Amino acid sequence: MSTASLLWGLLFGSLGAGYALYGRTQRTLSPFLCGLALMVVPYLVSNTLLMVAIGAALAAIPFATRS
């Protein structure tokens, strides 16, 4: 595990915790599920570039699906 992978995992995990907390308190499904996914992705993906791509896509989904 490289330092970059560790730092990106920390960033996406923190962002995911914020999304999950926001989604739970506002009772909205999209931020909650994306937050859970953002917290799990760093454990499952070891390639740094792939993790950044998946994390950026998951972080953008709640903004794209906002009604």
C-alpha positions in Angstrom: 0.0 0.0 0.0 1.5 3.3 -1.1 1.2 6.6 0.7 -0.9 8.1 -2.0 -3.4 5.2 -1.7 -3.5 5.7 2.0 -4.2 9.4 1.8 -6.8 9.0 -1.0 -8.5 6.4 1.1 -8.6 8.7 4.1 -10.0 11.5 2.0 -12.7 9.3 0.5 -13.5 7.6 3.7 -14.0 11.0 5.5 -16.1 12.3 2.6 -18.1 9.1 2.7 -18.7 9.5 6.5 -20.0 13.0 5.9 -22.3 11.9 3.1 -23.7 9.0 5.1 -24.3 11.2 8.1 -26.0 13.8 5.9 -28.1 11.2 4.1 -29.2 9.6 7.4 -30.2 12.9 9.0 -32.0 14.2 5.8 -33.5 10.8 5.0 -32.2 10.9 1.5 -31.0 7.6 -0.1 -28.5 8.8 -2.7 -26.0 10.5 -0.3 -26.4 7.8 2.2 -25.6 4.9 -0.2 -22.8 6.9 -1.9 -21.3 7.6 1.6 -21.4 3.9 2.5 -19.8 3.1 -0.9 -17.1 5.7 -0.4 -16.2 4.2 2.9 -15.9 0.7 1.5 -14.1 1.4 -1.8 -10.6 2.0 -0.3 -10.7 -1.4 1.3 -11.6 -3.2 -1.9 -9.6 -1.3 -4.5 -5.8 -1.3 -4.3 -5.0 0.6 -7.5 -4.7 4.3 -6.7 -5.9 5.6 -10.0 -8.9 3.3 -10.0 -9.7 4.3 -6.5 -9.6 8.0 -7.4 -11.8 7.5 -10.4 -14.4 5.5 -8.5 -14.3 7.8 -5.6 -14.7 10.9 -7.7 -17.7 9.3 -9.5 -19.3 8.3 -6.2 -18.7 11.8 -4.8 -20.4 13.4 -7.8 -23.5 11.2 -7.8 -25.4 13.0 -5.1 -24.9 16.3 -6.9 -26.1 14.9 -10.2 -29.2 13.3 -8.7 -30.3 16.3 -6.6 -33.9 17.2 -7.3 
